[in-house]
């Protein structure tokens, strides 16, 4: 991978508890399947603005509020679709040079 440290990943929702926690678990599954070392944190949109993540994952209504927060932003529609998230992350990580 093109980074010499774990990726900082934020899963984002409106309040930072329910759906972002479900998405955190899905993201951890997808990242593990990709063999990517990452720290995944769930948070709300307001708190996310004060962070410097490598990756932001969330629904469009939330990711659209954070357009330039991270080099990689992935918009999802299904919080439990680990395979779909893995595919999206692989594509974005490859474009960033983080995966071969």
TORPA-821360 format. One record per atom (N, C-alpha, C, O, CB): atom name; x, y, z; residue in three letters; chain; residue number from 0. Coordinates in steps of 0.001 Angstrom, whole numbers, plus 500000, padded with zeros to 6 digits. Atoms other than C-alpha are relative to their C-alpha. Glycine has a CB too. Layout:
R site      X      Y      Z code unit pos
R   CA      X      Y      Z  ALA    A NUM
...
***
This chain:
R site      X      Y      Z code unit pos
R    N 500840 498822 500000  UNK    A   0
R   CA 500000 500000 500000  UNK    A   0
R    C 500878 501232 500000  UNK    A   0
R    O 502001 501190 500502  UNK    A   0
R   CB 499048 500003 501205  UNK    A   0
R    N 499244 498781 500136  UNK    A   1
R   CA 501140 503552 499306  UNK    A   1
R    C 500133 500820 501264  UNK    A   1
R    O 500774 501870 501228  UNK    A   1
R   CB 499395 500816 498972  UNK    A   1
R    N 499867 499275 498741  UNK    A   2
R   CA 500843 504682 502930  UNK    A   2
R    C 500823 499177 500982  UNK    A   2
R    O 500763 497947 500981  UNK    A   2
R   CB 498611 500329 500597  UNK    A   2
R    N 499179 500704 499028  UNK    A   3
R   CA 503254 503843 505720  UNK    A   3
R    C 499376 500020 501392  UNK    A   3
R    O 500068 499837 502394  UNK    A   3
R   CB 501386 500609 500046  UNK    A   3
R    N 500729 499947 498740  UNK    A   4
R   CA 500597 504138 508427  UNK    A   4
R    C 498568 499517 499764  UNK    A   4
R    O 498125 499436 498618  UNK    A   4
R   CB 500014 501443 500595  UNK    A   4
R    N 501405 500379 500192  UNK    A   5
R   CA 497043 502960 509061  UNK    A   5
R    C 499186 501170 499441  UNK    A   5
R    O 499410 502327 499800  UNK    A   5
R   CB 499389 499518 501332  UNK    A   5
R    N 500918 498972 500492  UNK    A   6
R   CA 494382 504842 507144  UNK    A   6
R    C 499080 500454 501118  UNK    A   6
R    O 498664 499655 501957  UNK    A   6
R   CB 499176 499476 498807  UNK    A   6
R    N 500985 499445 499077  UNK    A   7
R   CA 492165 507127 509192  UNK    A   7
R    C 498681 500082 499231  UNK    A   7
R    O 498563 500827 498258  UNK    A   7
R   CB 500446 501423 500561  UNK    A   7
R    N 501270 500096 500696  UNK    A   8
R   CA 488590 506338 508176  UNK    A   8
R    C 498886 500486 500920  UNK    A   8
R    O 498807 500074 502077  UNK    A   8
R   CB 499734 498550 499529  UNK    A   8
R    N 501174 499551 499254  UNK    A   9
R   CA 485440 508152 509326  UNK    A   9
R    C 498749 499468 499335  UNK    A   9
R    O 498571 499597 498124  UNK    A   9
R   CB 499953 501541 500093  UNK    A   9
R    N 501355 500316 500472  UNK    A  10
R   CA 481968 506704 508990  UNK    A  10
R    C 499107 501056 500623  UNK    A  10
R    O 499141 501285 501832  UNK    A  10
R   CB 499538 498513 500393  UNK    A  10
R    N 500713 498798 499587  UNK    A  11
R   CA 479561 509601 509185  UNK    A  11
R    C 498495 499836 499867  UNK    A  11
R    O 497990 499284 498890  UNK    A  11
R   CB 500462 501188 499184  UNK    A  11
R    N 501462 499879 500081  UNK    A  12
R   CA 475891 510056 509986  UNK    A  12
R    C 499592 501299 500694  UNK    A  12
R    O 500450 502076 501113  UNK    A  12
R   CB 499280 498755 500657  UNK    A  12
R    N 500488 498741 499441  UNK    A  13
R   CA 473722 512843 511358  UNK    A  13
R    C 500307 500181 501464  UNK    A  13
R    O 500647 501286 501885  UNK    A  13
R   CB 498541 500100 499802  UNK    A  13
R    N 499804 499908 498557  UNK    A  14
R   CA 474116 512062 515057  UNK    A  14
R    C 501281 499289 500443  UNK    A  14
R    O 501795 499577 501524  UNK    A  14
R   CB 498796 499410 500731  UNK    A  14
R    N 498746 500670 499689  UNK    A  15
R   CA 477164 509780 515016  UNK    A  15
R    C 499869 498787 500893  UNK    A  15
R    O 500830 498395 501554  UNK    A  15
R   CB 500912 500952 500632  UNK    A  15
R    N 500188 501150 499125  UNK    A  16
R   CA 475669 506818 516814  UNK    A  16
R    C 499483 498779 499250  UNK    A  16
R    O 500221 497810 499072  UNK    A  16
R   CB 499047 500352 501115  UNK    A  16
R    N 500642 501191 500559  UNK    A  17
R   CA 473287 504436 515073  UNK    A  17
R    C 500531 499547 498665  UNK    A  17
R    O 501220 498532 498574  UNK    A  17
R   CB 498569 500241 499867  UNK    A  17
R    N 499629 500467 501340  UNK    A  18
R   CA 473870 504266 511359  UNK    A  18
R    C 501499 500064 499771  UNK    A  18
R    O 502037 499223 499050  UNK    A  18
R   CB 499289 500821 498940  UNK    A  18
R    N 498547 499951 500200  UNK    A  19
R   CA 477512 505339 511513  UNK    A  19
R    C 500694 498839 500706  UNK    A  19
R    O 501753 498393 500263  UNK    A  19
R   CB 500567 501334 500506  UNK    A  19
R    N 499431 501166 499318  UNK    A  20
R   CA 478198 502522 513984  UNK    A  20
R    C 499817 498738 499157  UNK    A  20
R    O 500729 497918 499046  UNK    A  20
R   CB 499348 499814 501387  UNK    A  20
R    N 500218 501132 500912  UNK    A  21
R   CA 476602 499982 511632  UNK    A  21
R    C 500963 500081 498820  UNK    A  21
R    O 501541 499077 498404  UNK    A  21
R   CB 498535 499974 499495  UNK    A  21
R    N 499114 499798 501141  UNK    A  22
R   CA 478613 501470 508781  UNK    A  22
R    C 501454 499762 500392  UNK    A  22
R    O 502237 499284 499571  UNK    A  22
R   CB 499830 501412 499434  UNK    A  22
R    N 498635 500264 499511  UNK    A  23
R   CA 481806 501285 510885  UNK    A  23
R    C 500300 498504 499920  UNK    A  23
R    O 501368 498103 499457  UNK    A  23
R   CB 500174 500509 501466  UNK    A  23
R    N 499796 501448 500030  UNK    A  24
R   CA 481370 497526 511225  UNK    A  24
R    C 500100 499496 498564  UNK    A  24
R    O 500913 498621 498269  UNK    A  24
R   CB 498860 499281 500734  UNK    A  24
R    N 499950 500388 501416  UNK    A  25
R   CA 480702 497179 507486  UNK    A  25
R    C 501322 500439 499382  UNK    A  25
R    O 501929 499692 498615  UNK    A  25
R   CB 498811 500616 499218  UNK    A  25
R    N 498738 499486 500534  UNK    A  26
R   CA 483733 499337 506663  UNK    A  26
R    C 501176 499144 500483  UNK    A  26
R    O 502082 498843 499706  UNK    A  26
R   CB 500203 501476 500416  UNK    A  26
R    N 498923 500846 499480  UNK    A  27
R   CA 485975 497249 508927  UNK    A  27
R    C 500063 498674 499244  UNK    A  27
R    O 501148 498168 498959  UNK    A  27
R   CB 499804 499743 501504  UNK    A  27
R    N 500048 501236 500793  UNK    A  28
R   CA 484824 494128 507056  UNK    A  28
R    C 500608 500212 498622  UNK    A  28
R    O 501432 499416 498171  UNK    A  28
R   CB 498552 499503 499862  UNK    A  28
R    N 499524 499721 501355  UNK    A  29
R   CA 485499 495696 503653  UNK    A  29
R    C 501497 500275 499991  UNK    A  29
R    O 502211 499795 499112  UNK    A  29
R   CB 499245 501190 499403  UNK    A  29
R    N 498580 499676 499925  UNK    A  30
R   CA 488895 497067 504694  UNK    A  30
R    C 500836 498754 500285  UNK    A  30
R    O 501920 498585 499726  UNK    A  30
R   CB 500245 501056 501079  UNK    A  30
R    N 499299 501246 499694  UNK    A  31
R   CA 489926 493711 506150  UNK    A  31
R    C 500095 499130 498735  UNK    A  31
R    O 501139 498539 498458  UNK    A  31
R   CB 499274 499230 501143  UNK    A  31
R    N 500002 500793 501234  UNK    A  32
R   CA 488923 491979 502895  UNK    A  32
R    C 501012 500546 498993  UNK    A  32
R    O 501572 499792 498197  UNK    A  32
R   CB 498594 499982 499377  UNK    A  32
R    N 499027 499383 500897  UNK    A  33
R   CA 491139 494459 501030  UNK    A  33
R    C 501430 499888 500539  UNK    A  33
R    O 502390 500180 499826  UNK    A  33
R   CB 499643 501464 499778  UNK    A  33
R    N 498681 500079 499387  UNK    A  34
R   CA 494024 493847 503434  UNK    A  34
R    C 500572 501358 500355  UNK    A  34
R    O 501788 501543 500389  UNK    A  34
R   CB 500941 499289 499086  UNK    A  34
R    N 499587 498629 499704  UNK    A  35
R   CA 494117 497531 504350  UNK    A  35
R    C 499987 500226 501507  UNK    A  35
R    O 498979 499976 502169  UNK    A  35
R   CB 499075 501022 499288  UNK    A  35
R    N 499888 499652 498588  UNK    A  36
R   CA 495328 498573 507803  UNK    A  36
R    C 499339 501365 500201  UNK    A  36
R    O 499747 502352 499590  UNK    A  36
R   CB 501502 500015 500470  UNK    A  36
R    N 500734 498751 499811  UNK    A  37
R   CA 492919 501238 509047  UNK    A  37
R    C 499423 500089 501400  UNK    A  37
R    O 499121 499083 502041  UNK    A  37
R   CB 498886 500126 498968  UNK    A  37
R    N 500737 499704 498778  UNK    A  38
R   CA 491461 502859 512122  UNK    A  38
R    C 498689 500635 499570  UNK    A  38
R    O 498680 501666 498897  UNK    A  38
R   CB 500816 500945 500973  UNK    A  38
R    N 501317 499520 500414  UNK    A  39
R   CA 487732 503358 511666  UNK    A  39
R    C 499300 500596 501209  UNK    A  39
R    O 499206 499969 502264  UNK    A  39
R   CB 499147 498853 499374  UNK    A  39
R    N 500699 499285 498934  UNK    A  40
R   CA 485848 505885 513770  UNK    A  40
R    C 498642 500439 499478  UNK    A  40
R    O 498533 500948 498362  UNK    A  40
R   CB 500827 501225 500502  UNK    A  40
R    N 501320 499503 500387  UNK    A  41
R   CA 482136 506625 513669  UNK    A  41
R    C 499787 501366 500654  UNK    A  41
R    O 500196 501592 501793  UNK    A  41
R   CB 498867 498993 500415  UNK    A  41
R    N 500185 498643 499511  UNK    A  42
R   CA 481097 510244 514079  UNK    A  42
R    C 498832 500676 499299  UNK    A  42
R    O 498266 500147 498343  UNK    A  42
R   CB 501274 500813 499805  UNK    A  42
R    N 501035 499190 500642  UNK    A  43
R   CA 478547 512904 513230  UNK    A  43
R    C 500671 501014 499070  UNK    A  43
R    O 501886 501205 499126  UNK    A  43
R   CB 499109 500725 501066  UNK    A  43
R    N 499476 499075 501003  UNK    A  44
R   CA 478951 515485 510450  UNK    A  44
R    C 500736 501168 500658  UNK    A  44
R    O 501817 501544 500205  UNK    A  44
R   CB 498862 500525 499114  UNK    A  44
R    N 499365 498842 499354  UNK    A  45
R   CA 479760 518383 512805  UNK    A  45
R    C 501374 499658 500554  UNK    A  45
R    O 502328 500411 500355  UNK    A  45
R   CB 499115 500531 501120  UNK    A  45
R    N 498715 500421 499432  UNK    A  46
R   CA 482529 516496 514617  UNK    A  46
R    C 500983 499644 498891  UNK    A  46
R    O 502179 499906 499011  UNK    A  46
R   CB 499809 498798 500949  UNK    A  46
R    N 499131 500400 501119  UNK    A  47
R   CA 483888 515153 511329  UNK    A  47
R    C 500732 501203 499417  UNK    A  47
R    O 501875 501079 498977  UNK    A  47
R   CB 499178 499305 498901  UNK    A  47
R    N 499369 498801 500587  UNK    A  48
R   CA 484608 518706 510152  UNK    A  48
R    C 501305 500374 500695  UNK    A  48
R    O 502156 501020 500083  UNK    A  48
R   CB 499038 501180 500065  UNK    A  48
R    N 498790 499688 499263  UNK    A  49
R   CA 487300 519009 512826  UNK    A  49
R    C 501079 498938 499904  UNK    A  49
R    O 502105 499043 500577  UNK    A  49
R   CB 499665 500221 501417  UNK    A  49
R    N 499055 501113 500132  UNK    A  50
R   CA 489121 515829 511791  UNK    A  50
R    C 500746 500097 498670  UNK    A  50
R    O 500375 500873 497790  UNK    A  50
R   CB 499262 498640 500105  UNK    A  50
R    N 499227 500055 501237  UNK    A  51
R   CA 491692 515074 509095  UNK    A  51
R    C 500130 498548 499546  UNK    A  51
R    O 501221 497978 499587  UNK    A  51
R   CB 501402 500644 500192  UNK    A  51
R    N 499969 501414 500398  UNK    A  52
R   CA 490744 511610 507811  UNK    A  52
R    C 500565 499821 498593  UNK    A  52
R    O 500683 500770 497817  UNK    A  52
R   CB 498593 499398 500072  UNK    A  52
R    N 499615 500367 501356  UNK    A  53
R   CA 492035 509821 504752  UNK    A  53
R    C 498765 499623 499177  UNK    A  53
R    O 498728 499803 497960  UNK    A  53
R   CB 501008 498834 500024  UNK    A  53
R    N 501192 500521 500664  UNK    A  54
R   CA 488596 508393 503967  UNK    A  54
R    C 498767 500399 500798  UNK    A  54
R    O 498758 500309 502026  UNK    A  54
R   CB 500079 498457 499842  UNK    A  54
R    N 501307 499737 499401  UNK    A  55
R   CA 485013 509496 504660  UNK    A  55
R    C 498989 499105 499297  UNK    A  55
R    O 498949 499041 498068  UNK    A  55
R   CB 499601 501523 499884  UNK    A  55
R    N 501041 500871 500546  UNK    A  56
R   CA 482145 507041 504201  UNK    A  56
R    C 498677 500399 500631  UNK    A  56
R    O 498591 500563 501848  UNK    A  56
R   CB 500316 498487 500263  UNK    A  56
R    N 501323 499669 499471  UNK    A  57
R   CA 478470 507928 504542  UNK    A  57
R    C 498982 500137 498896  UNK    A  57
R    O 499295 499979 497716  UNK    A  57
R   CB 500055 501279 500807  UNK    A  57
R    N 501064 499759 500965  UNK    A  58
R   CA 475160 508603 502869  UNK    A  58
R    C 500232 501347 499322  UNK    A  58
R    O 500915 502215 499867  UNK    A  58
R   CB 498609 499960 500687  UNK    A  58
R    N 499820 498772 500781  UNK    A  59
R   CA 475008 511344 500234  UNK    A  59
R    C 499647 501253 500791  UNK    A  59
R    O 500345 502261 500686  UNK    A  59
R   CB 499157 499943 498745  UNK    A  59
R    N 500410 498796 499253  UNK    A  60
R   CA 473180 513757 502557  UNK    A  60
R    C 501087 500455 500970  UNK    A  60
R    O 501126 501626 501347  UNK    A  60
R   CB 498697 499733 500770  UNK    A  60
R    N 498921 499650 499080  UNK    A  61
R   CA 476224 513654 504855  UNK    A  61
R    C 501321 500241 499277  UNK    A  61
R    O 502022 501207 499578  UNK    A  61
R   CB 500176 498904 501033  UNK    A  61
R    N 498734 499813 500714  UNK    A  62
R   CA 479157 513222 502474  UNK    A  62
R    C 499980 501283 499174  UNK    A  62
R    O 501028 501894 498963  UNK    A  62
R   CB 500286 498794 499093  UNK    A  62
R    N 500076 498763 500786  UNK    A  63
R   CA 477893 516155 500394  UNK    A  63
R    C 500314 501223 500857  UNK    A  63
R    O 500656 502277 500321  UNK    A  63
R   CB 498608 500147 499371  UNK    A  63
R    N 499650 498905 499097  UNK    A  64
R   CA 478446 518349 503469  UNK    A  64
R    C 501501 500040 500298  UNK    A  64
R    O 501985 500990 500914  UNK    A  64
R   CB 499219 499871 501300  UNK    A  64
R    N 498573 500124 499705  UNK    A  65
R   CA 482107 517240 503628  UNK    A  65
R    C 500811 499756 498723  UNK    A  65
R    O 501628 498837 498682  UNK    A  65
R   CB 500239 498861 501003  UNK    A  65
R    N 499427 500332 501304  UNK    A  66
R   CA 483276 517472 500008  UNK    A  66
R    C 501520 499971 499930  UNK    A  66
R    O 502068 499204 499139  UNK    A  66
R   CB 499512 500959 499013  UNK    A  66
R    N 498547 499928 500097  UNK    A  67
R   CA 486945 518311 500628  UNK    A  67
R    C 500695 499571 501285  UNK    A  67
R    O 501855 499918 501511  UNK    A  67
R   CB 500420 501400 499642  UNK    A  67
R    N 499431 500376 498712  UNK    A  68
R   CA 487513 516760 504038  UNK    A  68
R    C 501101 498954 499866  UNK    A  68
R    O 502073 498982 500621  UNK    A  68
R   CB 498912 499480 500911  UNK    A  68
R    N 499059 501115 500127  UNK    A  69
R   CA 489418 513681 502831  UNK    A  69
R    C 500343 499771 498530  UNK    A  69
R    O 499566 500131 497645  UNK    A  69
R   CB 499411 498710 500624  UNK    A  69
R    N 499651 500341 501385  UNK    A  70
R   CA 491270 512513 499718  UNK    A  70
R    C 499018 499020 499359  UNK    A  70
R    O 498820 499033 498144  UNK    A  70
R   CB 501393 499413 499954  UNK    A  70
R    N 500953 500988 500506  UNK    A  71
R   CA 488715 509685 499407  UNK    A  71
R    C 498678 500146 500747  UNK    A  71
R    O 498635 500122 501977  UNK    A  71
R   CB 500561 498554 500152  UNK    A  71
R    N 501350 499977 499440  UNK    A  72
R   CA 484974 510006 499948  UNK    A  72
R    C 499188 498945 499268  UNK    A  72
R    O 499178 498890 498038  UNK    A  72
R   CB 499338 501423 499872  UNK    A  72
R    N 500838 501044 500586  UNK    A  73
R   CA 482639 507065 499408  UNK    A  73
R    C 498580 500209 500500  UNK    A  73
R    O 498327 500235 501704  UNK    A  73
R   CB 500524 498564 500362  UNK    A  73
R    N 501410 499843 499675  UNK    A  74
R   CA 478893 507578 499295  UNK    A  74
R    C 499323 498642 499869  UNK    A  74
R    O 499466 497953 498859  UNK    A  74
R   CB 499320 501060 499077  UNK    A  74
R    N 500659 501311 499990  UNK    A  75
R   CA 476827 504544 500202  UNK    A  75
R    C 498486 500183 500105  UNK    A  75
R    O 497996 501248 500480  UNK    A  75
R   CB 500526 499125 501176  UNK    A  75
R    N 501446 500005 499816  UNK    A  76
R   CA 473147 503670 500155  UNK    A  76
R    C 499565 498857 500905  UNK    A  76
R    O 498482 498906 501488  UNK    A  76
R   CB 499294 499899 498655  UNK    A  76
R    N 500320 501168 499174  UNK    A  77
R   CA 473225 500333 502007  UNK    A  77
R    C 501083 499826 501058  UNK    A  77
R    O 502224 499494 500736  UNK    A  77
R   CB 499868 498713 499128  UNK    A  77
R    N 499051 500060 498886  UNK    A  78
R   CA 474903 500319 505429  UNK    A  78
R    C 500591 498613 500218  UNK    A  78
R    O 501635 498483 500857  UNK    A  78
R   CB 499328 500452 501260  UNK    A  78
R    N 499568 501372 499737  UNK    A  79
R   CA 475287 496541 505400  UNK    A  79
R    C 500651 499315 498803  UNK    A  79
R    O 500988 498134 498882  UNK    A  79
R   CB 498831 499190 500450  UNK    A  79
R    N 499454 500587 501229  UNK    A  80
R   CA 476665 495981 501876  UNK    A  80
R    C 501530 500069 500003  UNK    A  80
R    O 502119 500951 499378  UNK    A  80
R   CB 499434 500727 498756  UNK    A  80
R    N 498536 500021 499892  UNK    A  81
R   CA 480294 495091 502695  UNK    A  81
R    C 500659 499752 498644  UNK    A  81
R    O 501697 500343 498349  UNK    A  81
R   CB 500445 498924 500997  UNK    A  81
R    N 499425 500300 501320  UNK    A  82
R   CA 480942 493683 499196  UNK    A  82
R    C 499960 501237 499105  UNK    A  82
R    O 500929 501529 498405  UNK    A  82
R   CB 499240 498829 499328  UNK    A  82
R    N 500108 498772 500798  UNK    A  83
R   CA 479688 496865 497524  UNK    A  83
R    C 500964 501069 500478  UNK    A  83
R    O 501561 501777 499667  UNK    A  83
R   CB 498578 500537 500046  UNK    A  83
R    N 499064 499027 499451  UNK    A  84
R   CA 481745 499029 499869  UNK    A  84
R    C 501435 499599 499657  UNK    A  84
R    O 502262 500450 499330  UNK    A  84
R   CB 499822 500123 501529  UNK    A  84
R    N 498664 500485 500364  UNK    A  85
R   CA 484802 496861 499236  UNK    A  85
R    C 500334 500367 498556  UNK    A  85
R    O 501445 500814 498271  UNK    A  85
R   CB 500093 498473 500195  UNK    A  85
R    N 499793 499663 501404  UNK    A  86
R   CA 484399 497382 495487  UNK    A  86
R    C 500268 501488 499830  UNK    A  86
R    O 501192 501882 499118  UNK    A  86
R   CB 498789 499585 499167  UNK    A  86
R    N 499832 498542 500101  UNK    A  87
R   CA 484021 501157 495874  UNK    A  87
R    C 501341 500440 500585  UNK    A  87
R    O 502029 501280 500004  UNK    A  87
R   CB 498848 500726 500722  UNK    A  87
R    N 498724 499644 499376  UNK    A  88
R   CA 487009 501386 498230  UNK    A  88
R    C 501181 499553 499145  UNK    A  88
R    O 502158 500288 499001  UNK    A  88
R   CB 500102 499380 501394  UNK    A  88
R    N 498910 500496 500860  UNK    A  89
R   CA 489193 499245 495949  UNK    A  89
R    C 500236 500970 498842  UNK    A  89
R    O 501377 501319 498540  UNK    A  89
R   CB 499670 498577 499453  UNK    A  89
R    N 499901 499079 501133  UNK    A  90
R   CA 488460 501563 493023  UNK    A  90
R    C 500643 501324 500422  UNK    A  90
R    O 501553 501817 499756  UNK    A  90
R   CB 498608 500256 499396  UNK    A  90
R    N 499475 498703 499535  UNK    A  91
R   CA 489154 504749 495011  UNK    A  91
R    C 501436 499871 500505  UNK    A  91
R    O 502258 500747 500236  UNK    A  91
R   CB 499105 500571 501115  UNK    A  91
R    N 498661 500196 499467  UNK    A  92
R   CA 492246 503359 496770  UNK    A  92
R    C 501010 499778 498861  UNK    A  92
R    O 502140 500265 498921  UNK    A  92
R   CB 500015 498805 500976  UNK    A  92
R    N 499135 500237 501154  UNK    A  93
R   CA 493708 502175 493458  UNK    A  93
R    C 500295 501330 499298  UNK    A  93
R    O 501431 501589 498899  UNK    A  93
R   CB 499340 498992 499014  UNK    A  93
R    N 499823 498687 500639  UNK    A  94
R   CA 493153 505652 491970  UNK    A  94
R    C 500957 500879 500813  UNK    A  94
R    O 501693 501684 500242  UNK    A  94
R   CB 498635 500710 499839  UNK    A  94
R    N 499107 499224 499131  UNK    A  95
R   CA 494996 507160 494967  UNK    A  95
R    C 501409 499412 500062  UNK    A  95
R    O 502321 500052 500586  UNK    A  95
R   CB 499419 500079 501404  UNK    A  95
R    N 498702 500666 499915  UNK    A  96
R   CA 497893 504691 494584  UNK    A  96
R    C 500198 499289 501330  UNK    A  96
R    O 501322 498925 501678  UNK    A  96
R   CB 501110 501001 499790  UNK    A  96
R    N 499928 500676 498699  UNK    A  97
R   CA 497090 503106 497955  UNK    A  97
R    C 499915 498487 499844  UNK    A  97
R    O 500309 497749 500747  UNK    A  97
R   CB 498878 500492 500919  UNK    A  97
R    N 500045 501429 500336  UNK    A  98
R   CA 496454 499702 496339  UNK    A  98
R    C 500558 499827 498598  UNK    A  98
R    O 500432 500720 497760  UNK    A  98
R   CB 498537 499427 500098  UNK    A  98
R    N 499458 500238 501349  UNK    A  99
R   CA 498165 498157 493334  UNK    A  99
R    C 498896 499781 498970  UNK    A  99
R    O 499183 499568 497792  UNK    A  99
R   CB 500934 498789 500012  UNK    A  99
***
